[in-house]
């Protein structure tokens, strides 16, 4: 038999061992930012609760917790 390798820490199931890249993960554990599974969205972005994708804050905000 083959040897199983762990997925990236931010992936829930994967098709490429050790990767946190969105296309190689079956799902992201926390959030997805520009095609990469991440523990949290970077500064200047917020996590869209319906899709778990990181989206940009309003231009007037440095940080935010949601749209607007």
Backbone as CSV, one residue per row, in Angstrom:
resi,resn,N_x,N_y,N_z,CA_x,CA_y,CA_z,C_x,C_y,C_z
1,UNK,0.800,-1.181,0.000,0.000,0.000,0.000,0.845,1.249,0.000
2,UNK,0.192,2.342,-0.283,0.853,3.642,-0.305,0.989,4.233,1.083
3,UNK,1.757,5.270,1.166,1.961,5.979,2.424,1.098,7.233,2.398
4,UNK,0.316,7.438,3.428,-0.527,8.643,3.507,0.295,9.814,4.037
5,UNK,0.104,10.969,3.444,0.768,12.196,3.889,-0.297,13.172,4.348
6,UNK,-0.007,13.963,5.382,-0.999,14.909,5.879,-1.239,16.068,4.910
7,UNK,-2.445,16.580,4.945,-2.771,17.793,4.187,-2.140,18.984,4.904
8,UNK,-2.161,20.152,4.283,-1.705,21.372,4.946,-2.566,21.639,6.165
9,UNK,-2.020,22.336,7.134,-2.716,22.593,8.404,-4.052,23.307,8.213
10,UNK,-4.200,24.093,7.147,-5.429,24.857,6.937,-6.414,24.170,5.995
11,UNK,-6.096,22.947,5.539,-6.976,22.200,4.640,-7.808,21.183,5.412
12,UNK,-9.025,20.979,4.949,-9.853,19.878,5.408,-9.958,18.938,4.208
13,UNK,-9.106,17.939,4.163,-9.036,17.050,3.012,-8.288,17.708,1.880
14,UNK,-7.509,16.917,1.126,-6.729,17.517,0.044,-6.406,16.487,-1.022
15,UNK,-5.963,16.978,-2.176,-5.506,16.112,-3.253,-4.000,16.244,-3.452
16,UNK,-3.370,17.138,-2.693,-1.914,17.318,-2.740,-1.402,17.422,-1.303
17,UNK,-0.626,16.460,-0.839,-0.143,16.466,0.549,0.616,17.724,0.930
18,UNK,0.373,18.219,2.131,1.115,19.347,2.679,0.749,20.708,2.136
19,UNK,-0.159,20.753,1.183,-0.485,22.023,0.534,-1.631,22.736,1.229
20,UNK,-1.580,24.070,1.232,-2.693,24.896,1.702,-3.331,25.656,0.535
21,UNK,-2.947,25.328,-0.704,-3.525,25.995,-1.860,-4.971,25.563,-2.034
22,UNK,-5.850,26.532,-2.179,-7.280,26.261,-2.296,-7.649,25.175,-3.298
23,UNK,-7.123,25.210,-4.554,-7.508,24.191,-5.535,-7.085,22.774,-5.139
24,UNK,-6.116,22.642,-4.248,-5.646,21.326,-3.833,-6.282,20.875,-2.519
25,UNK,-7.063,21.749,-1.897,-7.791,21.417,-0.673,-9.245,21.128,-1.034
26,UNK,-9.843,20.185,-0.354,-11.267,19.934,-0.566,-12.088,21.047,0.081
27,UNK,-11.578,21.609,1.165,-12.205,22.741,1.846,-11.167,23.399,2.739
28,UNK,-11.355,24.683,2.999,-10.450,25.400,3.904,-10.981,25.267,5.332
29,UNK,-10.072,25.076,6.276,-10.447,24.921,7.688,-11.029,26.227,8.241
30,UNK,-10.443,27.373,7.889,-10.890,28.658,8.426,-11.348,29.622,7.332
31,UNK,-10.441,30.084,6.506,-10.767,31.076,5.486,-9.904,30.857,4.253
32,UNK,-10.320,31.466,3.129,-9.556,31.387,1.884,-9.243,32.797,1.408
33,UNK,-7.967,33.046,1.138,-7.530,34.358,0.658,-6.737,34.170,-0.632
34,UNK,-7.267,34.658,-1.735,-6.626,34.593,-3.050,-6.175,33.157,-3.369
35,UNK,-7.075,32.208,-3.156,-6.801,30.831,-3.516,-5.944,30.042,-2.544
36,UNK,-5.663,30.606,-1.361,-4.862,29.918,-0.354,-5.664,29.837,0.939
37,UNK,-5.680,28.657,1.555,-6.360,28.504,2.849,-5.492,29.127,3.936
38,UNK,-6.107,29.993,4.746,-5.381,30.715,5.798,-6.125,30.602,7.126
39,UNK,-5.402,30.806,8.235,-6.011,30.754,9.561,-6.960,31.932,9.770
40,UNK,-6.609,33.098,9.225,-7.463,34.276,9.323,-7.140,35.212,8.170
41,UNK,-8.070,36.084,7.862,-7.866,37.033,6.763,-6.826,38.076,7.161
42,UNK,-6.032,38.530,6.196,-5.018,39.540,6.494,-5.642,40.906,6.776
43,UNK,-4.836,41.790,7.330,-5.277,43.157,7.608,-5.803,43.789,6.327
44,UNK,-6.910,44.483,6.432,-7.522,45.133,5.270,-8.568,44.263,4.592
45,UNK,-8.796,43.054,5.147,-9.814,42.161,4.606,-10.640,41.583,5.749
46,UNK,-11.829,41.082,5.410,-12.696,40.427,6.381,-13.167,39.097,5.791
47,UNK,-13.599,38.198,6.635,-14.073,36.898,6.182,-15.561,36.956,5.897
48,UNK,-15.932,36.694,4.653,-17.337,36.628,4.255,-17.930,35.373,4.896
49,UNK,-18.882,35.538,5.788,-19.431,34.411,6.547,-20.143,33.385,5.676
50,UNK,-20.683,33.798,4.539,-21.418,32.851,3.703,-20.495,31.973,2.860
51,UNK,-19.289,32.465,2.546,-18.396,31.694,1.671,-17.032,31.407,2.288
52,UNK,-16.709,32.029,3.411,-15.401,31.911,4.073,-14.258,32.484,3.235
53,UNK,-14.581,33.284,2.232,-13.560,33.923,1.398,-13.229,35.292,1.985
54,UNK,-11.933,35.638,1.989,-11.500,36.948,2.478,-11.835,38.003,1.426
55,UNK,-12.497,39.052,1.843,-12.879,40.143,0.942,-12.301,41.454,1.482
56,UNK,-12.049,42.387,0.573,-11.467,43.674,0.968,-12.445,44.505,1.783
57,UNK,-11.910,45.181,2.791,-12.684,46.154,3.565,-12.990,47.355,2.670
58,UNK,-13.924,48.169,3.097,-14.209,49.425,2.417,-12.922,50.240,2.343
59,UNK,-12.733,50.998,1.296,-11.496,51.781,1.096,-11.157,52.709,2.252
60,UNK,-12.161,53.160,2.969,-11.931,54.112,4.050,-11.517,53.435,5.351
61,UNK,-11.514,52.093,5.378,-11.189,51.351,6.595,-9.798,50.712,6.508
62,UNK,-9.094,50.717,7.625,-7.816,50.011,7.713,-8.083,48.552,8.075
63,UNK,-9.042,48.344,8.989,-9.475,47.021,9.400,-10.998,47.007,9.458
64,UNK,-11.586,45.810,9.345,-13.044,45.710,9.442,-13.420,44.295,9.834
65,UNK,-14.678,44.119,10.216,-15.175,42.786,10.558,-16.299,42.364,9.613
66,UNK,-16.619,43.215,8.650,-17.663,42.898,7.679,-17.714,43.948,6.599
67,UNK,-18.609,43.770,5.648,-18.737,44.712,4.527,-19.254,46.053,5.017
68,UNK,-18.843,47.102,4.292,-19.385,48.424,4.581,-18.573,49.312,5.384
